[in-house]
Amino acid sequence: MDLRTLGHEIAERLLPDAAPATGWWVPAALLVALVVVALPPAWRLARLAVTIVHELGHASVGILLGRRFTGFVVSADMSGHAVTVGPRRGFGRVASTWAGYPAPALVGAVLVQIALHGWAPTALFAALVVLVLSVVFTRTLHTLAAVLGTAAAVGALWWWGSPVLTAVLTLAGGVFLLLGAWRHLGAVIRRGGRGDDPAQLAALTPVPGWGWTLCFAVVLAACTWWAWTALAPHLLDLI
């Protein structure tokens, strides 16, 4: 394959296309996401994606607000942390600390919208670029392996996946991130500690930890509603 042909192949995979017609693939994607979130063995492995998006959410907002992103870690227990350097207090620190829990829900809702409107290949390429760029910020071998493994899976789907398979897995990934965001928030509500984001935000602001948890829940609910506005017409068409 020469460079011109390669460039043509890449361009074809970047352009949006018509999403597959409403059919079995929509409930199939929902079922896949529900099974992965509900089954403990599958969740223990797949929650890695939620953690990566969570940490990159901290980093992205921190960078946008002038903080310097120095790296992130995903631990063997699938927890993680990202480090941004800047003022110890102030709006930038609060916003970057806040951004973690909403990030998977927002990305999930965007993926649902994208999958149902023909933009799945473009979104997969964007995700691949973000993952590849984030490799330089990994700080442990486990984190490096997690990011590279996720990037390889996304890249393989983008390059070799059929339109239906790409739409199914993008939709399933979006619903999974949404549900995973709720599950992560539920874990914090049940057994949150001093190191969790609501507690850190309470230390940085006059707002108590439960107020920040409520704020996260409102944002997650808004993202879920937005995703549902795209899903509902497709599900109603199948009934």
VOKOLMAR-311109 format. One record per residue: x, y, z of N, C-alpha, C, O in turn; residue in three letters. Coordinates in steps of 0.2 Angstrom, whole numbers, plus 5000, padded with zeros to 4 digits. Atoms other than C-alpha are relative to their C-alpha. Layout:
REM residues N
XYZXYZXYZXYZAla ...
//
This chain:
REM residues 239
500449945000500050005000500450065000500850075005Met 499649945001500850174994499750055005499150045007Asp 500249954996500650335004499450034998498950055002Leu 500649975002499350404993499449955001498849985003Arg 500550054998498250244995499950005007499350005010Thr 500150004992498550245014499650075002499250065006Leu 500349934998498050435015499349994998498850025001Gly 500750005002496450395005499649955005499049975007His 500350054995496050245017499950045006499350035009Glu 500149974994496350355032499450064999499050065004Ile 500549955001495250495025499349974999498850005002Ala 500650035000493850375021499749985007499149995009Glu 500250024994493850325039499950065005499750055011Arg 500149944996493850505046499350034998499050065003Leu 500649975002492250555036499449975003499449915004Leu 500650034998490550535044499649974995499749984989Pro 500450045005489350415036499349995003499250005009Asp 500750014997487550375038500049945005500349895004Ala 500050054995487250275054499649944997499149954993Ala 500450065002486550095051499350015002499150055007Pro 500749994999484650095050499849975007500249925009Ala 500250024993483750065067499949924999499549904994Thr 500150075000483749875070500349975006500350005012Gly 499850044995484449735081500650035004500750025010Trp 499449984997486049825084499950055006500450065010Trp 500149954994485349965096499949965006500249975011Val 500050034994484649845109500649955002500749945008Pro 499450054998486149725107500550045003500950025008Ala 499449954997487349875111499850015007500250015012Ala 500249994994486249915126500149945005500349945011Leu 499950064996486249735132500849985002500949975007Leu 499350014999488149725130500250045006500650025011Val 499849964995488449875141499749985007500049985012Ala 500450024994487149815154500449945003500549945009Leu 499650064998488049645155500650025003500849995009Val 499349994998489749715157500050045007500450035011Val 500049974993489249835171499749965005499949975011Val 500450044995488149705180500449945002500449925008Ala 499650064998489349555180500750025003501150065000Leu 499449984996490749585193500749984996501150024996Pro 499450015003492149495183500150044994500650074993Pro 500049965006491749595167500150075003500550115000Ala 499949934998491649755177500750015003500950075002Trp 499349994997493249735186500550014995501050054996Arg 499549985006494149735169499850064997500250104995Leu 500349955004493049855160500050075003500150125000Ala 500049944997493049985173500650044999500650105001Arg 499449975002494750025168499950064995500250124996Leu 500149945004494050135154499750065003499850115002Ala 500349944996492950235166500650045004500650105004Val 499449974996494550265177500450054995500650104997Thr 499649965004495550325162499750064998500050124998Ile 500449945002494150445156500050055006500050115005Val 500149964994493950505174500750045001500650105002His 499349974999495850545175500150054995500450114996Glu 499949955006495950625158499550065001499750114998Leu 500449944999494450735163500350055005500350115003Gly 499649954995495450805178500550044996500650104996His 499449975004496950835166499750054995500050104994Ala 500249955005495950915152499750075002499950125000Ser 500249934997495051045162500650045003500650105003Val 499449974997496651075172500450044994500650104995Gly 499649975006497551115155499650064997499950114996Ile 500449945002496151225149500050065004499950115002Leu 500049954996496251325164500750025002500850065007Leu 499349974999498151355164500449965004501049985006Gly 499650044996498751215175500449954995500249944990Arg 499650055004500151095169499949935002500049915008Arg 500150074998499750915168500749964999501049964994Phe 499350045000501250805173499949935000500449904999Thr 500050075001500550635173499449975003499150005008Gly 500550044997499250505178500249935001500649904998Phe 499950074998499150335186499449965001498949995003Val 500650044999497950195185500349945004500749905001Val 499750064996498250065199499749944998499249934994Ser 500250065001498049885199499349985002498949944999Ala 500750014998496349895208499550054996499050054997Asp 500449955004495750015194499850065002499550104999Met 500049934998495850165204500550044997500950014993Ser 499549965004496850315198500150075003499750095007Gly 500049934999497450485200500450044995500950014992His 499649955005498050635189500350055004500050085009Ala 499649944997499250775194500050054995500350054990Val 499949945003499150945188500350055004500150055010Thr 499649954996500351085194499750074999499650094993Val 500249935000499751255198499850035007500050005012Gly 500249974993499051365212499649945004499249915002Pro 500350054996498551255227499250015001498949965003Arg 500749984999496851345228499850044994500250064990Arg 500249965005495751445217499549964995499549904996Gly 500550035004494551415203500349944995499949894994Phe 499750055004495751315192500149935004499949885001Gly 499950064996496151185206499349975001499249915001Arg 500750034999494251165210499749974994499549924994Val 500350035006493751145192500349944998500049894996Ala 499750065002495051015188499949945005499849895002Ser 500250054995494650925204499349974999499149914999Thr 500750025001492750925200499949964994499549924993Trp 500250035006492950865182500049934999499849904994Ala 499950075001493350685185499449965000499349924995Gly 500650045000491650615189499650014994499349974992Tyr 500549995006490650705176500349974993500049964988Pro 499750025007491950655162499849944997499649944991Ala 500250065003491450475159499350014998499149984992Pro 500749995002489550525159500050054994499650034989Ala 500149965005489850665147500349974993500049974988Leu 499850045006490950565135499649944998499549934992Val 500550055002489750425136499450024996499250004991Gly 500649975004488250535131500250024993499850014988Ala 499849985006489250605117500149944995499949944989Val 499950065004489750435111499349974998499249944992Leu 500750025002487850385111499750044994499550014989Val 500249965005487450535101500349994993500049984988Gln 499650015006488850505089499849934996499849934990Ile 500250075003488450315086499450004997499349974992Ala 500750005003486650355082500050054994499450064991Leu 500049955005487150495070500549994995500750044991His 499650025005488450415059500750035001501150024996Gly 499349974999490050495067500449955004501049975006Trp 499650054996490650335076500850004997501250005001Ala 499350015002492250315065500450075001501050065004Pro 499649934998492750505067500150005008500750025010Thr 500050004993492450485086500649955002501049975007Ala 499550044998493550335087500750024998501250015002Leu 499449975002494950415078500250065005500850065007Phe 499949954995494850565090500249975007500749995010Ala 499950044994494850445105500749974999501149975004Ala 499450035001496350355097500650055001501150045004Leu 499549944999497350525096500150025007500750025009Val 499949984993496950565114500449955004500849975008Val 499650064997497550395120500750004998501149995003Leu 499350005002499150405110500450055003500950055006Val 499749944997499550575116500149995008500650025011Leu 500050014993499150525134500549955002500749955008Ser 499550054999500450385133500650045004500950015008Val 499449974997501850515137499950025007500450045011Val 500249974993500950565153499949945005499849955011Phe 500150064996500850385160500650005005501250025003Thr 499450004995501950365176500149935003500649925007Arg 499950074998501850175179499949954994499649974989Thr 500150055006502050015168499349985000499149974994Leu 500750025000500249965173499650054996499250034992His 500349955004499650135167500150004993499750004988Thr 499850005007500650125151499649944996499449954991Leu 500350065004499949945147499350015000499049994995Ala 500749985001498150005151499950044994499450034991Ala 500149955005498250155140500149974993499849984988Val 499850035006499150055126499549954998499349944992Leu 500550055001497949915127499350034998499050004993Gly 500649975002496450025126500150044993499650034989Thr 499849975007497250125111500049954995499749964989Ala 500050055005497549965102499349974998499149964992Ala 500750025001495749905104499650054996499250044991Ala 500449955004495050075098500350014993499950014989Val 499749995006496250085084499849944995499749954989Gly 500250065004495849905078499250014998499149994992Ala 500749995002493949945078499950064995499650054990Leu 500049955005494250105069500249984993499950004988Trp 499850025007495250025055499749954997499649954991Trp 500350065003494449855053499349995001499049954998Trp 500750014998492749875060499550024994499650074991Gly 500549985004491249865049499650065002499650075008Ser 500549954997489950005050499649985005499550025010Pro 500550024995488749905060500449985006500250005012Val 499650024994490149835072500250075003500250075009Leu 499749934997490850015074499450035004499550065009Thr 500549964997489150085078499849965006499649995011Ala 500250044994488649935090500550025006500350035011Val 499649994994490249955100500150075002500350085008Leu 499949934998490350145100499450015004499450045010Thr 500649994995488550145107500049965006499949995011Leu 499950044994488950005119500550045005500450045011Ala 499549964996490450105125499750065003499950075009Gly 500349944997489450265127499549985006499650015011Gly 500450024995488150175137500349975006500249995012Val 499650024995489450085147500350055004500350055010Phe 499749954996490350245152499550045004499650065009Leu 500649974996488650325157499949965006499849985012Leu 500150044994488250175168500649995005500549995011Leu 499450004996490050165174500150065004500350065010Gly 500049944997489950345179499650005006499750025012Ala 500450014994488450305190500249955005500249975011Trp 499750054996489250155197500650035005500650025011Arg 499449974996490850255202499750055005500050055011His 500349964995489750385210499749975006499749995012Leu 500350044994488750255220500649985004500449975010Gly 499450034996490450185226500250065005500450045011Ala 499849954995490950355233499550025005499650035011Val 500549984995489250385241500049955006499949965011Ile 500050054995489350215250500650005004500649995010Arg 499450014996491150215255500650064999501250044999Arg 499549955001491950385251500550015005500350015011Gly 499549984995493550435260500350074999500150104994Gly 499849935000494550585263500450024993500550074991Arg 499649985006495550565247499550004993499850024988Gly 500550005006493950555235499950074998500050125003Asp 500149935002493550705225499550045004499650105005Asp 500449964996492050765235500350035006500250085008Pro 499749984994493050765251500650064998500650105002Ala 499549955002494450865242499750064998500050125000Gln 500349945002493250985235499750045006499750105006Leu 500349974994492451015252500650035004500550085007Ala 499449974997494251055258500250064997500550115000Ala 499849955004494451175244499550065000499750124998Leu 500649955000492751265246499650005006499749955010Thr 500550014995491451305258499449954999499149945004Pro 500650055002490251175250500249945003500849915002Val 499950064997490151015260500149954995499949954989Pro 499950065005490650845252499349984997499349964991Gly 500750035003488750795250499850054995499450034990Trp 500249955005488450955241500349994993500049994988Gly 499750025006489750905228499849944997499749934991Trp 500250065002489150735227499350014996499249984991Thr 500749985003487350805223500150034993499850024989Leu 499849975006488150915210500249954995500049954989Cys 499850055004488950765202499449964997499349944991Phe 500650035002487250675202499650044995499350014990Ala 500449965005486450815193500350004993499950004988Val 499650005006487750825180499949934996499849934990Val 500150075003487650635177499349994998499249964992Leu 500750005002485750645176499950044994499550014989Ala 500149965006485850785163500349964994500049964989Ala 499750045005487050675153499649944998499549924992Cys 500450065002485950525154499450024996499249984992Thr 500649975003484450625149500150014992499850004988Trp 499849985006485350695134500149934995499949934990Trp 499950065003485850515129499449974998499349944993Ala 500750035001484050455131499650034994499350004991Trp 500349975005483450585119500249974993499849984988Thr 499850035007484450505105499849925000499649904994Ala 500250074999484050325111499349994999499149944996Leu 500750025000482250335113499649994994499349954993Ala 500350015007481650365095500249934997499849904994Pro 499850075003482650205090499749955003499549905000His 500350054996481950105104499249994998498949944997Leu 500749995002480150165100499949974993499449944992Leu 500150035006480350115082500049935000499749904995Asp 500050084999480749935087499449975003499349915003Leu 500550034997479249915097499350004996498849984998Ile 
//
